[in-house]
Amino acid sequence: MRVLFAVMPSPTHLHPFVPLAWALQGAGHDVCVASHPDMVPTITEAGLTAVGLGDPVDLAGSVDDCAADERLDPIISPLADPAEPGLWKVIRNILMSPFWLHYHAEAPSPGEHPYTDALVSFARNWEPDLVLWDPMCFAGAVAARACGAAHARLLWAPDYFAWTRKKYRTWLADPAAQPREDGMAALMAPTLERFGLAFDEDLLVGQWSLDPMPSQMRLPVDLEYVPVRRVPYTGAQAVPAWLHERPRRTRVCLTLGVSTRTFFGKDSKLPMTEIFDAVADMDIEMVATLNADQLASVQRIPDNIRTVDYVPLNQLLPSCSAIIHHGSGGTFAAAVAHRTPQLIASRPTGQSFDIARFTEKRGAGLVATDIESEDFSATEMRAQLERILREPSFQEGADALRDEIARMPSPNDVVLTLEKLTARHRS
């Protein structure tokens, strides 16, 4: 069968798809990955066929533009929870961004060729049997419906969007309230009408969803989920010379992820000087994967700290005894796969929070205060790191978590399931 992946223009959104795309190719299926033109080199470097569509997108700018889109306020305002202001800010400014990206207030002007239109045109010509789409790339579902393909989401975090949609539908259905318009469906209507399509729930949540998160982290949403182990893909590059030998001292990785530097790198106030000073006299080698913006405030780098702009975690983590990170799904998956105890400086809500708590509960690491929080203490982080390196229970927890996740079906294991579901759902 032909399988079309539709991905947001960010490497961190592509990476979860790569091992599954390889598995489908290995089973003899035709696979291509559609995204914006600036993603083409990243896709082809992963050994996949790329289709560049639409115009390049400034994702960091789109977060700000989404935050200013007043059309989204009536959707989120009724659901805002004063007890969870951080979570609802994430939902409002990030999870709602697909509406801003794919469902503009006005129809395209003559000569414009938005990504959704380009993807629909490509799908109608290439005729995929299955479209697998990034949960923030609604255009994938529209293209699938337009060409009659089956379609599903490939999640990369707990399913916050479906959870938000469920809460919103509950609010819409309140019998004590006046009739209410479905704001999400209303935002989508002009685009759908342009292609002769009607709104349906699967345009928001897929006909089913591939879920790489541990089942214990699944949110209470009544949808069809297919579990699949997230095999970490962290990019391809030559192994640097300093990784050719075993480290002479205990090695610790410090990473804040590609997304953090992409969206918040220049504006964030990272306490890197405090962190570096706190570990300067520890008998460790810390490898900090930080770029120039993230190191801008650092005046002196201690001798036991190696800074590199980027190195794939699959190359670095086998030599590490611990990792300090921000709680992204990709970094978590890489740490689990390499049995690396984790110190997660989680944000107070969302994916980071849930991953950090799950890891700590499994005994595979500890939760640190958000690095960008006013309450952050580098001294406290050092004490937690010393515990992780000193107490054997954390390595035992990391080993057990690796074995637990390894029992989930691999990308190769779910290919047959995808074939059956495609046959069931394809128009």
C-alpha positions as CSV (number, residue, x, y, z in Angstrom):
1,M,0.0,0.0,0.0
2,R,1.0,3.7,-0.3
3,V,1.5,5.5,3.0
4,L,1.7,9.3,3.2
5,F,3.1,10.9,6.4
6,A,2.1,14.5,7.0
7,V,4.4,16.3,9.5
8,M,4.8,19.7,11.0
9,P,7.9,21.5,9.9
10,S,10.1,20.7,12.9
11,P,12.7,17.9,13.3
12,T,11.3,17.0,16.7
13,H,7.9,16.3,15.0
14,L,9.5,14.2,12.3
15,H,11.7,12.1,14.5
16,P,8.8,10.0,16.1
17,F,7.7,9.0,12.6
18,V,11.0,7.8,11.2
19,P,11.3,4.3,12.6
20,L,7.7,3.5,11.7
21,A,8.3,4.8,8.1
22,W,11.4,2.6,7.9
23,A,9.3,-0.4,9.1
24,L,6.6,0.2,6.5
25,Q,9.3,0.6,3.8
26,G,10.9,-2.6,5.0
27,A,7.6,-4.4,4.7
28,G,7.4,-3.4,1.0
29,H,5.1,-0.4,1.2
30,D,5.6,2.9,-0.7
31,V,6.2,5.7,1.8
32,C,6.7,9.4,1.4
33,V,6.7,12.3,4.0
34,A,5.1,15.6,3.2
35,S,6.0,18.8,5.0
36,H,7.0,22.3,4.3
37,P,9.9,22.9,1.9
38,D,12.4,23.7,4.7
39,M,12.0,20.2,6.1
40,V,13.0,18.4,2.9
41,P,16.7,18.0,3.8
42,T,15.9,16.7,7.2
43,I,13.5,14.1,5.8
44,T,15.9,12.9,3.1
45,E,18.7,12.7,5.6
46,A,16.6,10.1,7.4
47,G,16.5,8.0,4.3
48,L,12.9,8.9,3.4
49,T,11.2,10.3,0.3
50,A,10.3,14.0,0.9
51,V,7.5,16.1,-0.6
52,G,8.0,19.8,0.1
53,L,4.7,21.7,-0.1
54,G,3.5,25.2,0.6
55,D,5.8,27.9,2.0
56,P,8.3,27.8,4.8
57,V,6.8,28.4,8.2
58,D,8.2,30.3,11.2
59,L,7.0,28.0,13.9
60,A,8.3,30.2,16.7
61,G,6.5,33.1,15.2
62,S,3.4,31.1,14.7
63,V,3.1,30.4,18.5
64,D,2.9,34.2,19.0
65,D,0.5,34.6,16.1
66,C,-1.7,31.9,17.5
67,A,-1.7,33.5,20.9
68,A,-3.0,36.7,19.2
69,D,-5.8,34.9,17.3
70,E,-9.0,36.0,19.0
71,R,-11.0,33.4,17.1
72,L,-9.6,30.8,19.5
73,D,-10.7,32.5,22.7
74,P,-14.3,31.2,22.7
75,I,-13.1,27.7,22.4
76,I,-10.7,27.8,25.3
77,S,-12.2,30.4,27.7
78,P,-15.1,28.1,28.8
79,L,-12.7,25.4,29.7
80,A,-10.1,27.5,31.5
81,D,-9.3,26.1,35.0
82,P,-8.0,28.6,37.5
83,A,-6.2,25.8,39.3
84,E,-4.2,24.9,36.1
85,P,-3.3,28.2,34.4
86,G,-0.1,26.8,32.9
87,L,-1.9,23.9,31.2
88,W,-4.5,26.1,29.7
89,K,-1.9,28.5,28.4
90,V,-0.2,25.6,26.7
91,I,-3.4,24.4,25.2
92,R,-4.4,28.0,24.1
93,N,-1.1,29.0,22.5
94,I,0.3,25.7,21.3
95,L,-2.3,23.0,20.9
96,M,-4.7,25.4,19.2
97,S,-2.0,26.5,16.8
98,P,-3.1,23.9,14.1
99,F,-6.3,26.0,13.7
100,W,-4.3,29.1,13.1
101,L,-1.9,27.3,10.7
102,H,-4.5,25.4,8.7
103,Y,-7.8,27.2,9.0
104,H,-7.3,30.9,8.2
105,A,-10.0,33.5,8.6
106,E,-10.0,34.2,4.9
107,A,-9.9,32.1,1.8
108,P,-6.6,32.1,0.0
109,S,-6.0,34.9,-2.5
110,P,-5.5,34.2,-6.2
111,G,-2.1,32.7,-6.7
112,E,-1.7,31.6,-3.0
113,H,-1.2,27.8,-2.5
114,P,-1.5,27.1,1.2
115,Y,0.0,23.9,2.6
116,T,-3.5,22.2,3.1
117,D,-4.4,22.9,-0.5
118,A,-1.1,21.6,-1.8
119,L,-1.3,18.5,0.4
120,V,-4.8,17.8,-0.9
121,S,-3.7,18.2,-4.5
122,F,-0.8,15.9,-3.9
123,A,-2.9,13.2,-2.2
124,R,-5.5,13.2,-4.9
125,N,-2.8,12.6,-7.5
126,W,-0.6,10.1,-5.5
127,E,-3.6,8.3,-4.1
128,P,-2.3,7.0,-0.7
129,D,-4.1,4.1,1.0
130,L,-3.2,5.5,4.4
131,V,-2.3,8.9,5.8
132,L,-0.5,9.1,9.1
133,W,-0.5,12.6,10.5
134,D,1.2,14.6,13.2
135,P,-1.5,15.5,15.7
136,M,-0.8,19.2,15.0
137,C,-1.0,18.8,11.2
138,F,-4.7,18.8,10.6
139,A,-4.1,19.1,6.9
140,G,-3.2,15.4,6.9
141,A,-6.8,14.4,7.9
142,V,-8.3,16.8,5.3
143,A,-6.1,15.3,2.6
144,A,-7.0,11.8,3.6
145,R,-10.7,12.6,3.5
146,A,-10.3,14.3,0.1
147,C,-8.7,11.3,-1.5
148,G,-10.5,8.5,0.3
149,A,-7.6,7.2,2.3
150,A,-7.7,5.8,5.8
151,H,-6.0,8.1,8.3
152,A,-4.6,8.0,11.8
153,R,-2.6,10.2,14.1
154,L,0.9,9.3,15.3
155,L,1.1,10.8,18.8
156,W,4.4,12.0,20.4
157,A,3.0,12.9,23.8
158,P,-0.1,12.2,26.0
159,D,-3.2,13.0,23.9
160,Y,-3.9,16.4,25.3
161,F,-5.7,17.5,22.2
162,A,-8.3,14.7,22.3
163,W,-8.7,15.3,26.0
164,T,-9.3,19.0,25.3
165,R,-11.8,18.1,22.6
166,K,-13.6,15.8,24.9
167,K,-14.0,18.5,27.6
168,Y,-15.1,21.0,24.9
169,R,-17.8,18.6,23.6
170,T,-19.0,18.0,27.2
171,W,-19.4,21.8,27.5
172,L,-21.2,22.0,24.2
173,A,-23.6,19.2,25.3
174,D,-24.5,20.7,28.6
175,P,-28.4,20.4,28.7
176,A,-28.7,23.4,31.0
177,A,-26.9,25.7,28.5
178,Q,-28.3,27.5,25.5
179,P,-27.4,25.9,22.1
180,R,-23.8,26.5,21.5
181,E,-21.8,26.6,18.2
182,D,-18.9,24.2,17.9
183,G,-16.1,26.7,17.5
184,M,-13.6,24.1,16.3
185,A,-15.9,22.9,13.5
186,A,-16.8,26.5,12.6
187,L,-13.1,27.3,12.1
188,M,-12.6,24.4,9.8
189,A,-15.8,24.9,7.8
190,P,-14.5,27.3,5.1
191,T,-11.5,25.0,4.2
192,L,-13.7,21.9,4.2
193,E,-16.3,23.5,2.0
194,R,-13.6,24.5,-0.5
195,F,-12.9,20.8,-1.0
196,G,-16.5,19.6,-0.8
197,L,-16.1,18.0,2.6
198,A,-18.2,17.9,5.7
199,F,-16.9,18.1,9.3
200,D,-16.5,14.9,11.3
201,E,-14.8,14.1,14.5
202,D,-12.1,12.1,12.8
203,L,-10.8,15.3,11.2
204,L,-9.6,16.3,14.7
205,V,-8.7,13.0,16.3
206,G,-8.1,10.5,13.5
207,Q,-9.9,7.3,12.7
208,W,-7.5,5.8,15.2
209,S,-4.3,6.8,16.9
210,L,-0.8,5.3,17.3
211,D,0.2,5.9,20.9
212,P,3.9,5.6,21.9
213,M,3.4,6.6,25.5
214,P,3.2,4.0,28.3
215,S,-0.4,2.9,28.9
216,Q,-0.2,4.3,32.4
217,M,0.1,7.8,31.0
218,R,-2.9,7.5,28.7
219,L,-5.5,10.2,29.3
220,P,-9.2,9.3,29.9
221,V,-10.4,9.6,26.3
222,D,-12.6,7.0,24.6
223,L,-10.8,6.6,21.3
224,E,-9.1,3.7,19.5
225,Y,-5.4,3.6,20.3
226,V,-2.8,1.3,18.9
227,P,0.2,1.1,21.2
228,V,3.6,1.3,19.5
229,R,7.0,1.5,21.2
230,R,8.8,4.8,20.4
231,V,12.1,3.7,19.0
232,P,14.3,6.8,19.4
233,Y,15.6,8.4,16.2
234,T,17.7,11.4,17.1
235,G,19.3,12.4,13.8
236,A,22.1,11.1,11.7
237,Q,25.7,12.4,11.7
238,A,29.2,11.1,12.0
239,V,30.2,10.0,15.5
240,P,32.6,12.7,16.9
241,A,36.1,11.6,17.8
242,W,35.7,12.3,21.5
243,L,33.0,9.6,21.6
244,H,35.2,6.9,20.1
245,E,36.6,6.0,23.6
246,R,35.0,5.4,26.9
247,P,34.8,8.4,29.2
248,R,37.5,8.6,31.9
249,R,35.1,10.1,34.4
250,T,31.4,9.5,35.1
251,R,29.6,11.2,32.2
252,V,26.4,13.2,32.5
253,C,24.4,14.7,29.7
254,L,22.6,18.0,30.0
255,T,20.2,18.8,27.2
256,L,17.2,21.2,26.8
257,G,16.1,19.8,23.5
258,V,15.8,21.2,20.0
259,S,12.3,22.6,20.6
260,T,13.4,24.7,23.6
261,R,16.1,26.4,21.6
262,T,13.8,26.8,18.5
263,F,10.9,28.4,20.4
264,F,12.5,30.0,23.4
265,G,16.3,30.1,22.9
266,K,16.8,33.8,22.4
267,D,14.3,35.0,24.9
268,S,14.7,32.5,27.7
269,K,16.8,33.3,30.8
270,L,18.6,30.1,31.4
271,P,20.7,29.9,34.6
272,M,23.5,28.1,32.9
273,T,26.3,29.9,34.9
274,E,24.7,28.8,38.2
275,I,24.3,25.2,36.9
276,F,27.9,25.0,35.6
277,D,29.3,26.5,38.8
278,A,27.3,24.1,41.0
279,V,28.9,21.0,39.3
280,A,32.3,22.5,38.6
281,D,34.0,20.6,41.5
282,M,32.1,17.3,40.9
283,D,34.2,14.3,39.6
284,I,32.1,14.1,36.5
285,E,32.3,15.1,32.8
286,M,29.2,17.0,31.9
287,V,28.3,17.1,28.2
288,A,26.0,20.1,27.6
289,T,24.2,20.2,24.3
290,L,23.6,23.9,24.1
291,N,23.8,26.4,21.3
292,A,25.3,29.9,21.3
293,D,22.0,31.6,22.4
294,Q,21.7,29.2,25.4
295,L,25.3,29.9,26.4
296,A,25.2,33.7,25.8
297,S,25.2,34.5,29.5
298,V,28.0,32.2,30.5
299,Q,31.3,33.9,31.1
300,R,33.4,30.8,32.0
301,I,32.9,27.1,31.3
302,P,34.5,24.8,34.0
303,D,37.1,22.3,32.9
304,N,34.8,19.3,33.6
305,I,32.1,20.6,31.2
306,R,32.1,19.9,27.4
307,T,29.7,22.1,25.4
308,V,28.5,20.9,22.0
309,D,25.9,22.5,19.8
310,Y,24.3,19.1,19.0
311,V,25.1,15.4,19.2
312,P,22.5,12.7,18.6
313,L,21.4,11.2,21.9
314,N,21.6,7.7,20.5
315,Q,25.4,8.3,20.2
316,L,25.9,10.1,23.5
317,L,23.7,8.3,26.0
318,P,25.3,4.8,25.9
319,S,28.3,6.4,27.6
320,C,26.3,8.4,30.2
321,S,25.4,7.5,33.8
322,A,22.6,10.1,34.0
323,I,20.8,12.7,31.9
324,I,19.4,16.1,32.9
325,H,16.7,17.2,30.6
326,H,13.4,19.2,30.1
327,G,11.0,16.3,29.8
328,S,10.3,16.0,26.1
329,G,8.9,12.8,24.7
330,G,11.9,12.3,22.4
331,T,14.5,12.8,25.1
332,F,12.6,10.5,27.5
333,A,12.4,7.8,24.9
334,A,16.1,8.0,24.2
335,A,17.0,7.9,27.9
336,V,14.7,4.9,28.5
337,A,16.1,3.0,25.5
338,H,19.7,3.4,26.8
339,R,18.8,2.7,30.4
340,T,19.9,6.1,31.5
341,P,18.6,7.5,34.9
342,Q,16.9,10.8,34.4
343,L,16.8,14.1,36.3
344,I,13.9,16.0,34.7
345,A,13.6,19.8,35.2
346,S,9.9,19.7,34.2
347,R,7.6,22.6,33.5
348,P,4.7,22.6,35.9
349,T,2.1,21.3,33.4
350,G,1.7,19.3,30.2
351,Q,3.9,16.6,28.7
352,S,7.0,17.6,30.7
353,F,5.2,17.3,34.0
354,D,3.5,14.0,33.2
355,I,6.8,12.4,31.9
356,A,8.7,13.6,34.9
357,R,6.2,12.2,37.4
358,F,6.0,8.9,35.6
359,T,9.7,8.5,35.6
360,E,10.0,9.3,39.2
361,K,7.2,6.9,40.1
362,R,9.0,4.2,38.2
363,G,12.2,4.9,40.3
364,A,14.1,5.8,37.1
365,G,14.9,9.3,38.1
366,L,13.9,12.4,40.0
367,V,11.9,15.6,39.3
368,A,13.8,18.9,39.5
369,T,12.3,22.4,39.5
370,D,11.8,24.0,36.1
371,I,15.1,25.6,35.1
372,E,13.3,28.8,34.0
373,S,11.3,29.0,37.3
374,E,12.1,31.6,39.9
375,D,12.2,28.8,42.4
376,F,15.0,26.9,40.6
377,S,18.1,26.1,42.7
378,A,21.3,24.9,41.0
379,T,22.4,23.7,44.5
380,E,19.3,21.5,44.8
381,M,19.8,20.2,41.2
382,R,23.4,19.2,42.1
383,A,22.1,17.3,45.2
384,Q,19.6,15.4,43.2
385,L,22.2,14.6,40.6
386,E,24.5,13.3,43.3
387,R,21.7,11.0,44.6
388,I,21.1,9.6,41.1
389,L,24.8,8.8,40.6
390,R,25.3,7.5,44.1
391,E,22.2,5.4,44.8
392,P,22.0,2.1,42.8
393,S,18.2,2.1,42.9
394,F,18.0,4.7,40.1
395,Q,20.0,2.6,37.7
396,E,17.8,-0.4,38.7
397,G,14.7,1.7,38.0
398,A,16.1,2.7,34.6
399,D,16.8,-0.9,33.8
400,A,13.2,-1.9,34.8
401,L,11.7,0.9,32.8
402,R,13.6,0.0,29.7
403,D,12.3,-3.6,30.1
404,E,8.8,-2.4,30.6
405,I,8.8,-0.2,27.5
406,A,10.5,-2.9,25.5
407,R,7.4,-5.0,25.9
408,M,5.3,-2.6,23.9
409,P,4.9,-3.5,20.2
410,S,7.7,-2.2,18.0
411,P,7.1,-0.3,14.7
412,N,7.7,-3.6,12.8
413,D,5.1,-5.3,15.0
414,V,2.3,-2.8,14.1
415,V,2.7,-2.9,10.4
416,L,0.2,-5.8,10.0
417,T,-2.2,-3.9,12.3
418,L,-2.0,-0.8,10.1
419,E,-2.7,-2.9,7.0
420,K,-5.8,-4.3,8.6
421,L,-7.0,-1.0,9.9
422,T,-6.4,0.6,6.5
423,A,-8.5,-2.0,4.8
424,R,-11.3,-1.4,7.3
425,H,-11.3,2.4,7.1
426,R,-10.3,3.2,3.5
427,S,-13.2,4.6,1.5
